[in-house]
Amino acid sequence: MTRQVLVIEDDEDIAKLVKLQLLELSCDVKLASDGVKGLVEAESKRYDLLILDLMLPGMNGLEICQRIRGQDRYTPVLMLTSKSSELDRVLGLEMGADDYLTKPFSVLELAARVKAIFRRVDNLSKDQDSAKALIKSGDLHIDVERRSVRLDGKPVDLTAKEFDLLVHFARHPGRVFSRTQLLDSVWGYSHSGYEHTVNSHINRLRTKIEKNPNDPEFIETVWGVGYKFRERN
């Protein structure tokens, strides 16, 4: 199956290098050299992956990522950047990027990250095909197919990653997940040293779905281990 990939990168040499590697992975690749044109192209059709530079003319990668995450359809994002600080990496992930690659990078690492994202998306699709489309836990209703959540009948506004994390929990009530396991299952790649990304997403989830985030009824902390979704009798 040919994957449709959009690469938004203003460095021509890097863009060509990424395209060559993606062609080796049987991808159909479109290139854009600035942020504004890249966003227009990203919104013009459905892409299987967006590879996005952080520093771009016209519009930066973080803003593009935020705009993409505001859409109904979900597009995986792999962010590229020459910045290497922890803050920049975490900010990219917090804005909704599925993975993060710092320049300079090897083509083998790029290929590994891309294949990991595709595997995760394929597994999510299989899960959605096999699992019931509506998950209910008390007053919390999750419509997997429409990617929508309601609490006490009212809609809950979640980011794409928050939704994926909630669905992963809700499909496995009572099972305890470590932060590393959640990163691997929900983000699709083991981000060594980024376990706090899970913490921040769970904290935001709790503020949106818990009546009292300090005494959660859905996502519980298992001290020294990780988190679990509370089972209902």
Residue pairs with C-beta under 8 A, 6 or more apart in sequence:
1 26
2 26
2 27
2 28
3 25
3 26
3 27
3 28
3 48
3 49
3 118
4 27
4 28
4 30
4 45
4 46
4 47
4 48
4 49
5 22
5 27
5 28
5 29
5 30
5 47
5 48
5 49
5 50
5 51
6 29
6 30
6 32
6 38
6 41
6 42
6 47
6 49
6 50
6 51
7 15
7 18
7 19
7 22
7 29
7 30
7 31
7 32
7 51
8 32
8 33
8 34
8 35
8 38
8 41
8 42
8 50
8 51
8 52
8 53
8 56
8 61
8 64
9 15
9 18
9 31
9 32
9 33
9 51
9 52
9 53
9 56
9 80
10 33
10 34
10 53
10 55
10 56
10 57
11 53
12 33
14 53
14 80
14 103
15 31
15 33
17 107
18 29
18 51
18 80
18 110
19 29
19 31
20 107
21 107
21 110
21 111
21 114
22 29
22 51
22 114
23 29
24 111
25 111
25 114
25 115
27 48
27 49
30 41
30 47
32 38
32 41
33 57
34 56
34 57
34 58
34 59
35 56
35 57
35 58
35 59
35 60
35 61
35 63
35 64
36 58
36 59
37 58
38 52
38 56
38 59
38 64
39 59
39 64
39 67
39 68
42 50
42 64
42 68
42 75
43 67
43 68
43 71
46 73
46 75
47 75
48 75
48 76
48 118
48 121
49 75
49 76
49 77
49 78
49 114
49 117
49 118
50 68
50 75
50 76
50 77
50 78
51 77
51 78
51 80
51 114
52 61
52 64
52 65
52 77
52 78
52 79
52 80
52 97
53 61
53 79
53 80
53 81
54 60
54 61
54 62
54 79
54 80
54 81
54 82
54 83
54 88
54 92
55 61
55 81
55 82
55 83
56 64
61 79
61 80
61 81
61 92
62 91
62 92
62 95
65 77
65 79
65 92
65 95
65 96
65 97
66 95
66 96
68 75
68 77
68 96
69 95
69 96
69 159
69 160
72 147
74 147
74 160
76 98
76 117
76 120
76 121
76 188
77 96
77 97
77 98
77 99
78 97
78 98
78 99
78 100
78 101
78 113
78 114
78 117
79 92
79 97
79 99
79 100
79 101
80 101
80 102
80 103
80 105
81 88
81 92
81 100
81 101
81 102
81 103
82 102
82 103
83 102
84 102
89 100
89 102
89 194
90 194
90 196
90 197
92 100
93 100
93 187
93 191
93 194
93 197
94 197
94 200
96 159
96 160
96 161
98 117
98 120
98 161
98 187
98 188
98 189
99 113
99 116
99 117
99 187
99 188
99 189
99 191
100 191
101 109
101 110
101 113
113 189
116 188
116 189
117 188
117 189
119 188
120 185
120 187
120 188
120 189
121 188
124 164
127 171
128 144
128 145
131 144
131 171
132 144
133 143
133 144
133 145
134 141
134 142
134 143
134 144
135 141
135 142
135 144
135 167
135 170
135 171
136 142
137 170
137 173
137 218
137 229
137 230
137 232
138 217
138 218
138 232
139 151
139 152
139 153
140 149
140 150
140 151
140 170
140 209
140 218
141 149
141 150
141 151
142 148
142 149
142 166
142 167
142 170
143 149
143 150
144 167
147 160
147 163
148 155
149 155
149 156
149 158
149 163
149 166
149 209
150 156
151 209
156 208
156 209
157 208
158 166
158 205
158 208
161 186
161 187
161 201
162 201
162 204
162 205
162 208
164 186
165 182
165 186
165 198
165 201
165 202
165 205
166 205
166 209
168 177
168 182
168 185
168 186
169 177
169 218
169 219
169 227
169 228
169 229
170 229
172 229
173 228
173 229
173 230
173 231
173 232
174 228
174 229
174 230
174 231
175 228
175 229
176 222
176 225
176 226
176 227
176 228
177 185
177 226
177 227
177 228
178 225
178 226
179 195
179 198
179 199
179 226
179 227
180 190
180 195
181 226
182 198
182 226
182 227
183 189
183 190
183 191
183 194
183 195
183 197
183 198
184 190
187 197
191 197
198 227
202 219
202 227
203 213
205 219
206 213
206 216
206 218
206 219
207 213
209 218
209 219
210 216
210 217
210 218
210 219
211 217
216 230
217 230
218 229
218 230
219 227
219 228
219 229
219 230
220 227
220 228
220 229
220 230
221 227
222 228
